[in-house]
């Protein structure tokens, strides 16, 4: 089994994924706050019923926990894509230098496995021609 030593493999790609998550999380966190403020503004008394306040607090906590979970899932998926792409790039660099013997080895669960398999077939074909 192959283990990756670096968490940030492709900084540009992984940071772009993180930025998307941050924007989505901020919107999800701001929605309950805006709902509360709008309700307070249009309630006539400037206050919101305690039940509504409780529901909005519960919704805010749920959204916060959900956005943290989404962030973790986003980072894991980005790592699986970026790590596989990094490994494919290194194998292609070896092929450019004439070394067709280094196989593309991806971790179980990595994405781009079909591409890695096709690259392996290309390596075999090129190795047979040289």
QUIUR-V345120 format. One record per run of one state. SS is the DSSP state (2 for helix, 1 for strand, 0 for the rest). FROM is the first residue (numbers start at 1). LEN is the number of residues. If there is no record, write none. Layout:
# QUIUR-V345120
SS/FROM/LEN ; SS/FROM/LEN
This chain:
# QUIUR-V345120
0/1/10 ; 2/11/32 ; 0/43/7 ; 2/50/47 ; 0/97/16 ; 2/113/17 ; 0/130/1
